[in-house]
Structures are given as C-alpha cells and as structure tokens.
Amino acid sequence: MKEIEILVEVYDDINKTKEALKGFKYVGLKHTIDEYYYDPKREELKPDKNNQLSHCLRLRRKNDDYSITYKDIS
C-alpha cells in the first residue's frame, strides 16, 4: 500500500467546504496522531532554517494501528 497525503489550506467555513466536497466519496473519519523524531547528530535529519523536517522518523497512530516510517519529503 502506498499512502499519498494532499494538504490544502481551506479559507471557507466548514459548511461551504463540505458542500464543495460532495462530489467526492466519503470513506469515513480516521483519527491520526503523528510523532516526528530527528537526529541532531546527522545533518540531513535536522530541521531546516524554517524548522521543517525533510527527513525524519515518524511514529504514526491511526485509529488503533501503529506504524513506524521513515519520511523523506525532498
């Protein structure tokens, strides 16, 4: 399985947003918690000047499932 995340900033209120999404198939609500870890001793695993991580270890809890992944967004 490959997971793809698409994040967008929404400017309308929740009701307008739900109306705009009516054309999509609703598959349910998932509760996800991500924890990110970086290694301060390795240059590529440190946050950049904007405090963003492009490489890191991620611990994810999605509903009652747990996974550990290496995130590479470069």
C-alpha positions in Angstrom: 0.0 0.0 0.0 1.2 3.5 -0.8 -0.1 6.4 1.1 -0.4 9.8 -0.5 -1.2 12.9 1.5 -2.5 16.1 -0.1 -2.7 19.0 2.2 -4.5 22.2 1.3 -5.4 25.4 3.2 -9.1 26.0 3.4 -10.4 29.6 3.6 -14.2 28.9 3.6 -16.2 27.9 6.6 -16.9 24.2 7.3 -20.3 24.1 5.7 -19.1 25.6 2.4 -16.2 23.2 2.5 -18.4 20.2 3.0 -20.6 21.4 0.1 -17.6 21.6 -2.2 -16.5 18.1 -1.3 -19.9 16.5 -2.0 -18.6 15.2 -5.4 -16.0 13.0 -3.5 -16.8 9.6 -2.0 -16.8 9.8 1.8 -14.8 6.8 3.2 -15.0 7.7 6.9 -13.3 9.6 9.7 -9.9 8.5 10.9 -8.1 9.7 13.9 -4.3 10.0 13.2 -1.5 11.1 15.5 2.0 11.6 14.1 5.1 12.0 16.2 8.3 13.0 14.4 11.8 12.3 15.6 15.1 13.7 14.2 18.7 13.0 14.8 20.6 16.1 15.9 24.0 14.5 15.0 23.1 13.9 11.3 22.9 17.0 9.1 20.1 15.7 6.8 18.0 14.7 9.8 18.0 18.1 11.4 15.2 20.7 10.9 16.0 23.4 8.2 16.1 27.1 8.8 12.3 27.2 8.8 12.2 24.4 11.4 10.8 21.9 8.8 11.9 18.3 8.6 12.6 16.8 5.1 13.9 13.5 6.5 12.7 12.0 9.8 11.5 9.0 11.6 7.7 9.1 12.1 5.6 7.1 14.6 2.0 7.1 13.5 -1.1 6.0 15.4 -4.1 5.7 13.0 -7.2 4.6 14.9 -5.8 1.5 16.8 -2.9 0.7 14.4 0.7 1.8 14.9 3.5 2.1 12.3 7.0 3.5 12.1 8.1 5.1 8.9 11.0 7.0 7.5 9.6 10.2 6.0 11.5 11.7 3.0 9.8 14.7 1.5 12.7 16.0 -0.5 
